[in-house]
């Protein structure tokens, strides 16, 4: 692997792409530390720490994860990449619901996809403006912060400044991601999200060192045996995530031979890869957003009934674990049904003369893919649920902070592993084209898509 990394800088085009990607990541991380004008940053950070400790996490915890700490510090990149992710998911749902968009995506090809991407950009800016407006109104109300005045000069001047700053920051992040995708290495949005998650790693390591050092002032110490056990568990979880992320069922497809004039078309065999974890990390994000919503409302309104109910929906509680697991399984099936349409796949195969051996074309093929997708999604959904609740179990069992335990599973680990695999695959393709060895001496990395 070290040889492959060294060879990556020997190829001029690949070296330029890597350096450009690192430069854009640096710009993104610098922007995550520029404070929003008119905000008491220290008081805001203290507020988010208190909310996280009392409630065990809110919706803003999820948003802060994707913004790389920009929301808790209330910087110009406070919204992060979440508006772009929300816009992309909304457009995927609208393509399925609205016939005009579905026709555009199917019949217009690349031009239709570009138009849909343009609509996603407009929707991203619109969501950024709307979220920035609500954030400015929320910041001005001192009752949300137990009487602490977060804004020095409230009013429409502050609101307009906040809307322009946060919406512009979101648009700039979206542009950075597109530049990384076009001229860098890997998927731009995913790379930026991963860089934000990895920025929390030094803090987690520092907390772990404090707990493991003999002279630590912490109440609970971590023994050397516990550290060794954590290292083994981390390696095992990463290997399991890689295995499930790369796992796929290859459905063989045979194309009928056609003779047109003097040319022969078809006749070759191919396959359709169906991934075990087809929905990726989306089910965990949806499940977290729903299950943490009562805690978020309780933290900002102070309603006693919601406070009592949100107590049962905090990390480590049985009700939280059960509902969280069920929601992940549900959204795994829901998003897979949207992303993979068996009827469309069967129609496209029939149009080009393809068929699954032993299955008649048309409706029987669609029913075959539907049954296969239903069965193969279950182990992927169960694995997602196990990985999602594993950090809570590790944190409670070993007595480590959640920031440290979050790297043993959940959204952070799934995103990091998936993005690293995609980036390594793209770098490996450059190396193999130049007759260099890739990252693996045997086999080859497969894309998640």
N, C-alpha and C positions, 0 to 999 in steps of 0.2 A: 504493500500500500504506500509506503514511504517513497518507493521508486516511482510509483505512478504519480504521486504528488510532485515529485521533482521533475518528471517528464512533462507535467502539465505546463510548466513555465518555459519549456523548450520550444513549444509551439507558439509562434507570434500571435496568431488570432486568439487562441485560447488564453494566453497570458494577458492579452488586452481585455478580454471579457472578464477574467477573474479580477483584475485590478479595478476595472470599472464597477463591478459589483461591490467590491469592498469599499470603494469610494462613495458610492451611493448609500450603502449601509451606514457609513460614518456620518454622512449628511443627515440621515434619518435619526440617528442616535443623538446628534447635536441638537436637533430640533426638539427632541423629547425632554430637554433640560432648559429650554427658554420659557420663562414663566408667562402666563397670561397677564396682560396689563390690568392693574387695579385690583389684584387678588392678594390676600395674605397667604402666601404659600405654606409657611410653617403651621399656621392654624388649620389649613386644609389637610395637610399631611397627618396632623394629630387626629383630626376628625375621622379620616379614613382608617387609621390604625385602631381607633376606639370601636368603630362600627364592625371592623373585621374581628376583633377580639370578643365583642359581646354577642354577635349574631352568628359567627362562624362563616361569614361570607354573604354577599349580596349580589344583585345583578351588576353593580358597579365593580365587583371583584372580577367578574368575567370580562367586562369592558376594559378594566385596567390591565388584565393579562394580555389582551390583544393590542393595547396601546403601549406596551412596554413600560408601564409605570407613568405614562403621560397624564392619565386621568387623576390619579391620586396626588400628583404634583401640580395638577391644573396648569399644564403647559399649552403652547400653541398647537401641539399635536395631541391634545387631550382626547379627541374623538378617535384617533388612531385610524385603523383600517376597517373598523366595524361598519360604518356606513356603506363602504364598498362591498363588504361581505353580505350585508343585508340586501343591498340592491341586486347583487348577483343572484341570491336565493329567490328574491321576489320575481325577478325576470324569468328564472327557471320555472317557477310556478305559473306565471302568466303565459308563458309559451304553451304550457299544457292546457290552460283554461281558455285562452282567447284564440279562436280559429285563425284570425288574420296573422298573428305572430307565429303560430304553428306552421301556417302555409309559407310564411316568409323564411322560416328556418329550414324548411324542407326543400322548397322549390327554387329559392334564389341562391342556395349554396353559400359560397364565401361572402358574397355581397350582402346576403341576408344576415349572416352572422355578424358582419361588421356593423350593420344598422342596429341590430339588437345590442351589441356592445356599446354603441353610441347612446342608445336609450339608457343603458345601465349607468353610463357616466352622468347623464343628466339626472337620473334618479339618485345617484350618490350625492351630488351637490345639493339636491333638494332635501334629502334626508339629513345631510350635514347642517343645512340652514335651520331645519325644524328642530333638530336636537340641540343645536347651539342656542336657539331661542329659549327652549325649556331650561337649559342649564343656566343661562343668564338670570332667568326669573327665579330659579331655585337658589342661586348664589346670593341674590339680593335679600331673600327672606331670612332674617337672623333667627327666627323660630326654628328653622331646620337645623341650626347649629347650637342649640341651647343658649341662645342670646348672644353668641359671638358674632361680631360684624365682620363678614368675610370681604365685603366690597367697600372700598374707601369712598367712592362717589357713585352711589346708585342712581338709576334713571335711564332714560332712553339712550343717552350717550354711551353709557357702559354696555347696554344691551346691543346696540348696533356695532360697537367695537368688538364685542364678544362674538357676534354672529359672523362678522367679516373675518375675524382672526381664525376662529375654529373651522369655518367652512373653507377658507383658503388653505388652511393646514391640511384638511382632508383631501382637497383637490390636488395639493402638492404631493401628498403621500401616494395618491392614486397615480400621478404622473411618474413618480419615482419607481413604483412597481412596474409600470408599463415599460419604462426604460430598461429596467433589469431584465424583463422578459425578452425584449427585442434585441438588446445589445450586450447583455450580461450572461450569466449562467443560472439556470433554474427558472422557476416560476417566481416572478417579482413579488407578488402579494405574499406568497408563502415564505419567501426569503425574509421579507421585512418582519413578518409575524414571528418567525423563528429567532431573528436577531433580538427582538424585544423580549422574548421568553428567556433566551440565553443571557440577557443582561441581568437577570435576577440570580444567575448561578453564583457569582462571587459573594453575594449576600448570604445565600444558602450555605456555601462552603464556610464562610466566616462564622455563622451560627453553629455549624457542626464542629468547627475547631474549638469554639468556646465551650461547647458541651463536653467535648472529649478531652480537653486539657485538664491536668490535675488541679491547677489553681483556679479553675473557673468559679465564678460567683453564682452560677446557675444552681437552681435547686436540685436538678437531676443530672447526674453524670452519665456519659456513655462509655462503657467498658471496651477494651480492645476486641474482645470476642464479638461484641455487638457491631463494631465497625466492620469486622471481617464478614459477619453475617449480612450486613447491609450491602457490602460490595458484591457478594454472591447473588443476593436477591436482585440487585440492579442489573447485573449481567444477564440473569435468567429472564427478567421481565423484558429487557431490550431484545433478546433473542426471540422471545415469544411474539413480541410486537412485529419484528421483522418477518417472522414466519407467516403470521396471519395477514400482514399487509401485502406480502408477495404471493400468498396462496391464491390459486385460481383453478377453476374447472374448465378445461378446454373441450368444448363441444366440437366434434369433427363435422366438417361441412364439405360436401362433394358438389362440384359444379358440372352440369351436363355439357357435353361437347357439342359445339355448334359450328357449322361450316357456312361461311358467308363468302361467296365467290371462291377465291383461291386461298383464303385464310381460314384457320381453325381457331375458334375461341373456346375457352373453358376446358373442361376435362381434368383440371387439377384439383387436388385436395387441399383444404385449408381448415381453420378452426376459429371458433368464436370464444375468446377468453371471458369467463364470468368470474369475477373476483368474489372471494368469501366475504370480505368487508367492502361491499360496493358503496356504502354510504360514507365511508371515511370517518371523519371526526364530527360531522354535522349532527348526528343524533345526540352526542354528549353536549354540544352547545345548546341545542334546543331544550334538552332535559334540564340543564342547569338554569337556563333562562326562566323556565316555568316554575321550578321547585324553589328558586331563590326569590321569586317575586314577592311572596308574603313577607319575607324577612326584610326586603328592601323597603316596602311600604311601611312596615312597622318601625323601621329605623328612622324614617323621615317624618312620620306623622305622630308617633308616640301613642297610638291606640293600644289600650291594654289587651283587648281581645286578640288583636293580631300579634302582640308580643307573646302571649301565652301559646297561640297556635304556632308561631314561627319557632318557638323553642323546640317543638317536636320535629321541625324541619331543618335542624342544624346538623352539621357533620357529626357522625358517630351515633346518632339516634336511629333506632330500629325503623321507625316510620320513614325517615329520610332515606335510608338505604333501600327499603322495599320500593318506595315510590320512584326513586331515582333509577333503580334497575328496570322497573316496568316501563318507565317513560323512554329509556334508551332503547329497549327492545321494540317498543311501538314506533318510535321515530326512525329506527333502522329499516323497518318494513315500509314505513310511509315514504321516506326519501328514496329508497330503492325502487318503489313502484313508480315514482315520478321520473327518476333518472334512466330507468331501463323499461322500455315499452315492448313487451313480447309481440304484440300485434304488428308494430312497425318493423321489428326485426324480421318476422316471418314474411311480411309483404315484400321487403327489400330482397330477401333471399329468393323468393318466388319470382320477382321481377328479373333478376339476373341469372335465373336457372340454377340456383343453389338449393340443396336439401340436406337434411340430417339423415344419415343412413338408417334405414328402418322406420323413418317417420315420414308420413305423407306431407307434401307442401301445403301451405295455407293455414287453416284453422288448427289442424292437429299439431303443426309445428309450434304455433303460438301457445297452445295448451301445454306442450312439452316444456317450453321455456318457462312458462308460468309455474308449473310444478317444480321444475329444477330450481328456479329462483326462490321459491318459497322455502324449499328444503335447505338450500345452501346459505340463505340469509340468517337462519336461526343460530348456527354455531358462531357466525360472525357477530351477531347482535349480543349473544351471551358473553363472548369474549370482550366486546366493548364494555359491557356492564361490569365485568370482573375488573378490567383495567381501570375503569372510572372510580370504583369504590376501593381499590387496592391502596391508594395513598392514605385514605382515612383509617384503614385497618393497620397499616404500617405505623402511622403516627400515633395511634392509640396504644399499639402493642409495644413499640420501642420507646415511646415517650419523647419523640422528636418534634420540632415545630413543623407546622403544615407546609411552610415554604420549602423545607428540606424534603418532606415526604412527597410533595407534589411532583418531584422529578422521578418518582418510582411508578408513575402511571398517570392516568387522567389525560386531560387535553394536552398538557405540555409535552409529555413523552410521545404521544401519538403524532403530534405535529412535527416535533423535532426529528423523529425517526423517518416519517414519511417524506419530509422535505429533503433530508440528507440522502435518502435513497434516490429520489428523483434527480437531485443535483449530481450525485455520483454517476448515475446512468448517463446523463448528458455529457459529463466530462469524459467518461469511458468511451462514448461514441467518438469524440474527437481524437482520443488516443488511438483507438483501433483504426480510424481512417488514416492516421499517419504511421501505421505499422508499429505502434508502441503497445506494450502490455497494459491491460486494464487493471482495475482494482482486484479482480479475481483471476487467479491462474486457471481455474477450472470453472466452466459455466459462464454465465453472463447475467448482469443485473437486468431485471425486468421492470418496466414502467408500471406505476400504479394505475395508469389510465388505460 
